[in-house]
Amino acid sequence: MAGFPTEQIRNVALVGHNGSGKTTLAEAIAYNAKLIARKGRVEDGNTISDFEPEEQQHLFSVSSALISFEQGGYKFNIIDTPGFPDFFYEVQAAIEVVDLAIFVVSAIDKVESQTLNIWKLCVKKNIPRMIFVNKLDKERADFDDTLESLRDTFGAGIAPLHYPIGSEANFNGVIDLLSDQAYSYSASIASPTAIPEQIADKEHSIHDNLIEGIVVADDSLMERYLEGDTPSYKELEGALALGVKSGVVYPTLLGSALCDIGIDLLIKMICEIGPSPLDRPPLQIEIADKKFQIQCSTDSEPLALVYKTTVDPFVGMVSYLKVLSGELKNDLSLYNPRTKTNEKLHGLFSLFGNKQSPISCVGAGDFCCVAKLSSTMTGDTLVDKATPLTVPLPITQQANHIQAIAPQSQGDDDKLMTSLRKLQEESVVLGVTREEQSHQILLSTTGDLHFTIICQKLARKFSVKVDTIEIIIPYRETITVSAKAEGKYKKQSGGHGQYGVASLAIEPLERGKYFEFHDQIVGGAIPKQFLPAVEKGALEAMVTGGKYGFPIVDVSVTCYDGKYHPVDSSEMSFKMAGLFGFREAYTKAEPVVLEPIDQVIVTVPASIQGDVLGDLNSKRAKIVSTDLDEEGQAVISALVPAAELRRYALELKALSSARGSFTREHAHYDVAPQLVVSKLQVKDAH
């Protein structure tokens, strides 16, 4: 059995700010298509797309959900995406595999920050866009104000196809401006009705403006229109579809997902003017300076992209696939270029939320899922081995909110790391490291919400509960001047004793050189075989730390004299002599504390650059540069002590209303100021 005809497939992402009603809209679409007998509610935790326990608990989406179904000769693959900035990486992955983004905008809150962030992403990726103005049944909802906000933000391409009948609690109908037909709604049923007299003049004016906006993109239609010949509905629809496909026209529809008003018209527009996978330009890939073009054709070799992975402790990994070309069939074997292994696609299925339906064949442009691939993860490509192309899945969101965690049960340490590695399959931006100096487990997430969800999934999926603990900043110590000291180890307890004396000189090394050892012994003061033990003792003293217990770095050690006993000297005695001599010399060498410094690059709207600079200065930052990027946003480069960045992901989100982002990486170590050092606890004496 062949897959669904590609030209009849509609791949759609529902995107927008949290609270705009994306999940409720997905529910309304399924109900309108008679796929469910009754609609679920986010508040009741029983919607199709918010099926994860964490989503039901918090009453918002934390991951994208795929809703696939056939209706009226079309195949729909609708991806309901999260609206919180913490889960932007889910939106990025979805945008890479759909052909149309429907922006759900609240008629109360207008254009919000995350809507703007996603719009910029779609512009960059040249993704066709439509807009659904939601919640027109709510108090303070205003379509005209929302339309003005959309035009002010996104420009002249905003094309309103609908106008509301009634407002707030009295909102009960929609006027289709393209056909000049009005519909009233009762119990989710639409009925043709007359355009109310009080808005007839306004509707006609908006209708005429819409027609002019559509025909201006088509010379032949424009010429006929100027001659008094109004194009037909089909002609206008065709011109509109071309505008959507080219990404220059943004049809704006309206309704209420909660009250099922306008949902049928939205589905109709998705089918009639929404692009199919065939309407999208061929995928361009460059590998080793060679360019490849991937056509969305069922006749081509099979090629699929894994855009998402979920992990179930019982079922195992579930891979979500977008078929870019060719056909996938059950038990087909494909090649993974990253792992250089073959994967057998056993048991393909489609998803309707979390409901699985087995399928035998999936064609180009369509979606499917498969479980238990042996070594494939999010971002991998599955392809015929003869043409091992790799399709990128660029997810750029940074996980810069770092927290230290520890298992509540001491025996769960190894289990915790294993479980976190599995969760990295689901949350591709999640960072997991064990800090070398403190041995703490550090979790890098995109924000406090992401961190909370990860901890809850650890407990639910893997029965590992964790506590958040204070991050131990990996300070270090070093010296600033040269010094000398004698280390002596003497022990007599009957029989052979222990005896070793080593005279050491230490001096500062260039930052980052860590350690050097030099032998300047003359005349056999210390036999050659014992000098490695002296070096070992000095190194041990550096590792165990200085005044504050932090590792000592960047020190050159020279052993220039010593004493030994032909019977009582041993490697142990000279190792201890080296350790004692280093510690004594270290106290004389004016030691200082070094703190880690991070290179931070902050990108924010230019309007708040001053506020961000002021905040960075309060964190002892050294501003390296400020600039504007191609989008007119301020880009600030700074060197900031790592200790000041513990909560910077949360602070920047609040400061920029979630419109800012930043990257960080370790740059170097520098001398910590006395104010910082004074707050450190002195280590117990050796």
N, C-alpha and C positions, 0 to 999 in steps of 0.2 A: 504494500500500500504506500503510495507516494505521500509526501508531506503536504501541508496546506499550501495553496497557491500563494506565492510570495507577494503578488500585487494586491492581495486581499488581506494582508497582515498589517495590523496597526500596533506598533510598539510605543507605548506612552509612559512617561514618568509624571506622576503627580508631585509637584514640588512647591515649596513656599515656606513661609515662617511658621514656627510652631503655633498651634492654636487657630490656624486659618481654616481648618476643616478638611484636610486631605483624606484622612482615614474615613471620615463620615461620607465624603464624596465617593470614595471607592465603594463603600457599603451601598450608597444610593444607586451607583451604576449597576452593581450586581443585582440589586432588588428590581430596578427598572428593566433589566434584561431577563427578569423572572428566573434567576439562578438561585435565589434564596426566597423562602416563603415569608420571612419577616426580617427587618433590618436589626442588626445589633447596634449597641451604643457604646461609645468609648467609656462613658461613665460606668457602664455595667461590665466592662471587660469581656465582651462577647462579640467583637467585630471579627471580620474575616482576616484582616491584615495585622491586627495587634494581638497575636496569639501567644507570644512569649509571656511567661509569668511576670517578668519584670515590667513589661509594657502594661499588663493588666493591673499591676500593683501601682505603678506611677501614673497611669492614664495618659501616656504619650508614647509615640513610636520611638524605638531605639535602634531599629534596623529596617532595611528595606524589605518589603514583602512582594512576592510575585503573585498576581492574580491572572491566570490564563483561562480563556473560555472562547467558545465559538458562538456567534450570534448574527443572524441575518445575512449569512454568507461571508462574514468577516471573522478573522481570528484576532482576538485582542490579547495582548500581553501588557498588562498594566502594572507598573511598579509604584507602590505607595512608599514614599521616602520620608525619613524623619525630618523634622523642622528645626530641631535644636542645633546650634552651631557645633556642639561636641561631636555630632554624628554626620558632619559634612562629608566625610570620606565615603559614606554610604551613598550620598547624592552624587559625588564625583564618579563612582563606579557605575551608577545607574545611567547617568548622562552619556557615558561612553558607549552604551549598548542600545539606547532607544533612538527613535526617529522623530519624536515630538515631545516637547516638555510643556505640560499644562500647568501654568502658575495659578495656584489657588490663593486668592487675595480676599481678605476679610473686608467687607463694606463698612466695618466699624473702625478698624485699625489702619486701613489703607496700605501703602507700600512700607514694609518694615525691613529691618537690616538684613535678615537672612534671605529675604526675597531678592534684595539687591545683589547680595553675594552670589546667589545662584544664577541670576540674570547675567552677571559678568562672566560666569563660567560658560553659559550657553552662547554668549557672544563670541568668546574665545574659541569654542568648539564648533561654531556655526550650526547650532541646533535650532531647528524650527520651533517657534513658540506660539502658544495660545494662552489666553487668560480667562479664568472663570472667577467672576466676582461673586463671592459666597456670602451667606448670612444676611441677605437683604430682608429677612423676616425679623431681625433683631432690633432692639431699641438703639437709636442713634445711627442706624445704618443709612448711608446716603450714597446712591449710585453716582450722581453728578459730581460730588466731591471726590469720590474714588476715581472716577474717570479723569478728572483734572489732575489728581495725584499721579496717575499712571502716565499721562501725557507729559507732565512736568519731569518725570523721572526717566521715562523710556523714549520720549520723542514722538514724532508725527506718525510713526508706524502703527500706533494704537488704532485699531479699527473696530468700533463698537457695532456688533451685529444684532444686539438686543437692546431693548429698553424696558424698564420695569412698569408693571401696572400695580399701583398702590405702593405703600411704603410701610416699613416696620411691621407691626402686627397685622396691618391690612394688605401687605404684599401678597398678591394672589394670582399674578399672571405675568406673561412675557410677550413683548411685541418683537416679532422677527423682522428686523429692519430691511433685510435683503428681499423678502417676499411681501412686505407690507401686510403681514398677517399677524393677528393677535391671538393668544391662547390664554384661557383661564384654567386654573387647576383646582380640582376638588378631589380629595382622597387619592392623590398621586395621579389622577387621570386628567389629561389635557384635552380641552375642548376649544374649537375655534370660536372666537368671539369678536365683537366689534371693538375697534380702537376707541377708548373713552374720549369723549369730546374735549374734555379739559386739557388733554395732552396731545390732541390730534395735530395741531399746528407745529408743536415742538417735534413730534415724531416725524412729520413730513420734512422738516428742516434737517434733522439728523439723517434721515433716509437719503435726501438729496446729497448731503455732504459725503455720506458713505459711498454712494454711487460714483461721485466725482473722484473720490480717493482711490477707488478700484480701477476705473477706466483710464486714469492718468498713466498707469503702468503699461497699457496696451494701446499702441498707436492707432490700430484699426478701430478698436472700440471707442477710443477718444474722438476720433474723427466722426464716427456715426453719432455719438452722443451730442457733439457740438451741432450737428445738423438736425437735432431734435428726435433722433431715433434711440430710444432707451433700450439697452441690451437686455436680453432675456435673463431669467433667473439662472439658467444653466451656464450662460456665457459669463455672467458675473461670478458665479461660483467657480468656474474654471480659471478666470483671471485671479480670483482670490487664492485659489489653491497654488497657483504659480508664485504668488507673493509670499505665501507661507513657506513653500518649498525653498525659496531663495533667501529666506530669513530677513525679509524687509517689511513684511506686514504681520501684525500680531492681532488676529481676530479676538475680540473681547466679548465673552458671553456672560450671562449672569443667572442667578437663581438662588435656591436654598437647598443644600444637600440634606438638611434635616427634614424639610417639608416636602421634598421630592418635586420641587418646582424648577423647571428648566433642564432637568437631567436628560430627558429624552432628546431635547434639542442639542445638548452637548454631544451625546453619543452620535447623533446624526451628523454633526459637523466633523467629528473625528473621522467618521467613515468617508464623508464627501470631500473634505478639503485637507484632511490630515495626510501627510506623506506616507507611502509604503516604503519598505526597505529598498525597493528598486528606484525610488525617487532621490535617494541619498547618493552623493558622489562616491565613486569607488574608493576603497580604503588604500591609502598610500603608505607603504612601508619601505624604510631604507635600512639595509643590512650590509655592513662592510662596503660602503660607498656604492652599493647596487640598489636600484629602486625597483620595487615590485608594486603592482596594482592588483588589488583583490576585488573582483566583481562579485556582486551578490547574485550568484547563479546556481541553481540546483544541478546544472550539468557539469559544474567544476568539481575539482577534488575536494573532499570534506575538510573543513577548517572550522574550528570552534574555539571560542575564548571563554575561559572560566572567570566570570566577573564577580562571583560571590561564593563563599563556602560557609556552611553551618556545621556544627559539631554536636552530635547527640551521643551521650555515653553508651547508649544501647545500640542504635543503628549505625553509628560511626559517622564519617564525613559525608556530607551531601554537597555535591558540586553543581552550581547553577551555570548553565552553558548558553551562550548566544551563538547560533550557527551562522557563521559569516559567509560560508559558501558550501556547496555540495549538499549531501544528505547524510544524516546520522541514522544508523539502524541498530537495533539490539544486537549485542555481541560483536559489534564492529571493533576492530583493534586499531587504535590511533597512536601516534608517536608524540611524546612530550620532549621537545628540543632542550628544555632546561635540564631535565633529569636524565635525558638520553635513554629513556625506557619506554616500553609500549604499555598502553592502558586499554583494557577491554571494557567496553561500555555495556555492562550487563544490567538489564532492567531499566530502560529509560522510562521516565514518567514526567507528567506535567503537574504543575502546582496551582491550586486554588486556595491561596493562603497557606495553610498547613495540610490541606487535603490532597493526597496523591492519587493520580490517575495514570495507570500504565499506558504507554504508547509504544508503537513498534517502529515509527519512522518520523523524522523531523527534517523539514526542508530548510533551504537557505532563508535567512531573515527571521527565523523562528527561535523560540526558547524551549529548553527542556532541562531536566535535572537527572543526575545519576548518582548512586551511592557507592561508597567503598572503593573509590579509585585509590591505588596503592601509594602513589607518591606525588599526586597532583594537588596544587594549592591555588588560591586566588591569584589571578594574573597570569596563569600558565596558558599556553596555547596547545591544543591538540590538533594534529595535522597528519597527513599522509607522509610516511617516512621519506619518500622520494623528494618532497619539497618541504624541508623542515623550517618553515617561516615562523617567526615569533612576532605576535601582535602585542604591542604595548598596552598596558592598562595604567595610565598615569594617575596615581592618587598622590596628591601633593600635600595634603593636610599633615601638619606636624603634631606629634604627641609630646608636648613640652611641659605638661603638668606632671611633675615627678613626686612620687610618694614612696616612702619606705614601708614595707609590710612585713609581718611575721606571722607564721601559723599559730593559731591558738593552742593547737596540740603539738608538742615537741616532736612527735614522731611523723608529722606531716610535712617536714621540710622538703624531702625529695619528691613527695607526691604533689606539693605545691608547684614546684618548678615544672614538673611534667604536665600538670593541668594548665598552667599558664601558657606553655608552648602550644597546647591544643587550642586554647582560646585565641591565640595569635592567628590561627587559621580563619576564625570568624572576624576578628577585628584586626585588619591588616596593619593598622597604624600603631597597635599596641606594642610598647617596648618593654622588654624584660631583661634586666641585667643583675648580676651579683657584683656589688662593688668590691674591688680588689682589696682595698685597705680595711674597710669596716666589715666586709662580708655580708652587708645588708642586701636584701632583695629589693631592688628599685623597680617600681612600676611607672612607666611613662604613658600617660593617657592624654586625651585632648581636652580634659577639663574635669570638674568635680562630678558632673553627671556620668560621664564615661567611666570614671574611677568607681563610682558607686555601683554601676551596672556590672562591671567586671567582678567586683567583690561578691555581688549577689549571685552571679553565674557560677563562680567558684564554689559557693556553698551549695547551690541547687544541683549543678551538673556533676560535681566531683566530690561533694561532701567535705570540702576544705574551707574552714572558716579562718579569717585572718583579722589581725589587728593592725591599725595604722600606728606607726611609731615615728618618732622624730628622726629626720634624716641627719646622719652624722656627716658633716662636711669634711672631706678628706684634706684637712690641713697637713702641712709638712713643716719641718724645721731645717734650718741650715745655719752656717756661720758667716760672719762678716769680716773677721780678721784671722791672722795666723796665730797658732799657739802650740806650746810643747808641754808634754807631761810624761812621767814615768809610770808604767803600769807594772805592779809587782803582785805575783801570786805565790804564796809560800804556805805550805801545809805540812805538818809533821805529826804523824799519829802512829808511830811504831812501824818498823820495816821501812820500805821505800816511801819517801815523802813526795811532795809536789813543789817544784821550784822553777820559776821563770820570771825574767825581768825584760820588759820591752820599752825602749824610749821612743816615743812617737812625736812627729811634728804634723800638724794638720793645717790646711789652708783652703780658702774658698775656691770652688770650681765654677766655671761658667754654668749658668742656669740650664738644666736639662742634661748635664754630663753625668750626673748621679755619683759616680765613685771611681777613684783611681788609687792604686796602691804601688808604692815605690820602695825598692830595697836599696838602702845605702849602708848596709852593714859591711864593715871592714875588719880584717883580722880575726874573723871567726867568732865575734862576740856572741852571735846566735848561730848555731849550726843551720845550714841551708834547709835541712829537712823540717825545721820548725817554723820557718817564715810563713808558709801557707797557713799555719795555725794562727799566727798573729793577724794575718789578713782576715781570716775567718772570724776571729774575735771582734775586730773592728767593725766588720760588716754586721755582725749580730747586734752590736751596740747601736748601729744606725737603724736597724730594723725595729728593735724594741723601743726606740724613740728617745727624745730628749726631755727637756724640762716638762713639757705638757703631754708627753707620751706619743707624740706624732712621729712618724718615720723621719729620719734625718737624711737629707739628700745633698748632692753637689759638694762633696768634700774630697780633697786629695789627702791621702795618708802616706807618710813616709816613716819607715822604721829605720832609724839611723844608729841605734846602739842597743845594748842589752847585756844580760848576764845569764849564764846557764850553769847547771850542775851536772856533772857526768853521770850521776846515778839517778837523781831525783827529777831531772827535767823530762818533760814529755809533751806530746801535742796538746794535751788538756791544759797543762800549766801555761803554755805559751798562748793558747787561745784565750784563757782567762786574763793573762797579762795584757794581751791586745785589747780585750774588752774594757778592762779597768783603765788602761792608758788612754784609750779614746774618750771614755766618759770624763776623765779628769781634764784632758785637753779641751774638750768641748765646752766645759763650763767657763773656760778662760777666753774662748774665741768669740765672745759677744754674739751669742746665738739669737736668731730671730725666727718668727713664725711666718710661713708662707701660706697664702690663701689661693685657691684656684680662681682663675679669671676666665669668663666665657666671652666669646665673640657673639654678640647679639645683633640681629638685623630685624628691625621692627618696621612693618608696613601698615600705615594708618591713613585715613582721610586727611588731606592737607589742612583742613579746618581745625583739627585738634593736635597738630604737630607740637605747638607750644606746650600744651598740657602734658603730652607724652615726654617731651624733653625735660620738663620740670620734674616729672615723676622719676625719670631715669637719674637725674642729678641727685635726687634725694636718696638714691640707692648707690651713691659713690661711683656712678658711671663715668667713664671717660668717653666723650662723644668723639667718634672718629670722623664721621661725615654725615651730611644730610643732603638728600637729593629728591627729585621727583621722577616717578616711573612713567611709562608710556600712557598710563591711565590717569595721570595727574595726582597719584597718591604719594604721600611723603614716605621716603625710605630712610630710616635712621640706622646708622651703623655705630655700635658702641661696644666698649669693653666694660663688663660688669662683673663684680665679684659674685661667684656662684651662690654664696650665702644669702645674697640679696634677692635671689630669683626663686626662692622656694615657692612663692604663691603668685609669681608674675603672670602665669597663664590666666588665673582668675582675675587678677587686678587689671590686666590689659583688657580683658573682656568687658569688665565693668566700666573702665575709663572710655572705651571706644564704642560702647553699646554693641559689642560683638562684631564690629566692623574692622577690627585690627587683627593682625597675625604677626608671628615672629618665629625666627629660627634661632637656635643656640647651639654652639659647639665649644668644647674646651679649647682655649687659646694658649694659656701659659700659667705659670705661678708667679705671684708677686708678693713683696713684703706686706704683711697685714699691719694696718695702723694700730697704735697703742690702744685705742678705744675698743677695738675688736679683741685684741690680746687680753685686755684686762677682764674680759668676761669669760675667758677660758679657765678651766680648772687645772691647777698644777698637779702633775702626776706625783704619786707617792715616791719617796726617796728609794733608790735602789738598795 
